[in-house]
Each structure stands twice: as C-alpha cells, then as structure tokens.
C-alpha cells in the first residue's frame, strides 16, 4: 500500500511539473521608458520609430523588437511604412 501511495505522489508531481512547463511563455516584448517615467511595451517583431534628438526633428531611428531588447536598423523619415509606432517624446 505504501509503494502505491509513493508511486501516486511521484506521478502527480511529474504531471504538475509538465503542466507548469507548458504554461510558461517566453517574454516576447521589448519595453522602454520615456523621460517622464512612463513605461511602454512593444510586442516582439514590431517596429518602433524613435525621434532623433534635436536638431533633427524630422528624422527617426527605426528600432526592431528582438525580445527582450531593441535592434537599431537605420534612420528613417516620418511616414516610413516599416514603423508600427512613432515615439516623439525623449
């Protein structure tokens, strides 16, 4: 009877560990913070265009979210179709 009880608990723990492993999802977002302290998240694979500091107000840096960090691609102008979101705040 004791062996049966130990086998039951071992099987239950394995099933629980397997279920927890399936529910874990990797963090597939990039986050950034503006100068006023607001934090935003961009889903993985999305592009963000961040305004270049003055005096170039019309130029943006195209950033691609390769979670958990951004990868800088190149400089673009506002209206570029590759940008999913524009961030004008510094």
C-alpha positions in Angstrom: 0.0 0.0 0.0 2.9 2.3 0.9 4.5 1.7 -2.5 1.3 2.5 -4.3 1.0 5.8 -2.4 4.6 6.8 -3.2 4.0 6.0 -6.9 0.8 8.1 -6.9 2.6 11.2 -5.5 5.5 10.8 -7.9 3.2 10.6 -10.8 1.2 13.6 -9.6 4.4 15.7 -9.2 5.6 14.8 -12.7 2.2 15.7 -14.2 2.2 19.1 -12.3 5.8 19.8 -13.5 4.8 19.0 -17.1 1.7 21.3 -16.9 3.8 24.2 -15.4 6.4 23.8 -18.2 3.7 24.1 -20.9 2.2 27.3 -19.4 5.5 29.2 -19.2 5.8 31.6 -22.2 8.9 33.4 -23.0 8.8 37.2 -22.6 8.3 38.3 -26.2 8.1 42.0 -25.7 10.5 45.0 -25.5 9.9 47.8 -23.1 11.2 51.3 -23.0 10.8 54.3 -20.6 10.3 57.9 -21.6 11.9 60.8 -19.7 8.8 61.4 -17.6 8.9 57.8 -16.3 6.2 56.2 -18.4 6.9 52.6 -19.4 5.6 51.1 -22.6 5.9 47.6 -24.1 6.2 46.7 -27.8 5.3 43.2 -28.9 8.1 41.0 -30.3 8.6 41.5 -34.0 7.1 45.0 -34.1 9.0 48.2 -35.1 9.2 51.4 -33.3 10.5 54.7 -34.7 12.1 56.9 -32.1 12.8 60.5 -32.8 16.4 61.5 -33.2 17.5 64.3 -30.7 17.5 67.9 -31.8 18.2 69.5 -34.2 16.9 66.6 -36.4 13.2 66.7 -35.6 12.1 65.0 -38.8 14.4 62.0 -38.6 13.6 58.8 -36.6 15.6 55.8 -35.7 13.9 52.6 -36.8 14.1 50.0 -34.0 13.0 46.4 -34.3 11.9 44.5 -31.2 14.0 41.3 -30.9 12.8 40.5 -27.4 13.9 41.4 -24.9 15.8 44.3 -26.5 15.6 46.6 -29.5 17.9 46.3 -32.5 18.7 49.6 -34.3 18.2 49.2 -38.0 18.6 52.6 -39.7 17.4 56.2 -39.8 14.1 57.0 -41.5 11.7 59.9 -42.0 8.2 60.1 -40.5 5.7 58.2 -42.7 8.0 55.2 -43.3 5.8 52.1 -43.8 8.1 49.9 -41.7 7.2 51.9 -38.5 4.4 50.4 -36.5 4.6 53.1 -33.8 6.2 56.5 -33.5 7.7 57.8 -30.3 8.2 61.6 -30.2 9.0 62.0 -26.5 12.5 61.9 -25.3 
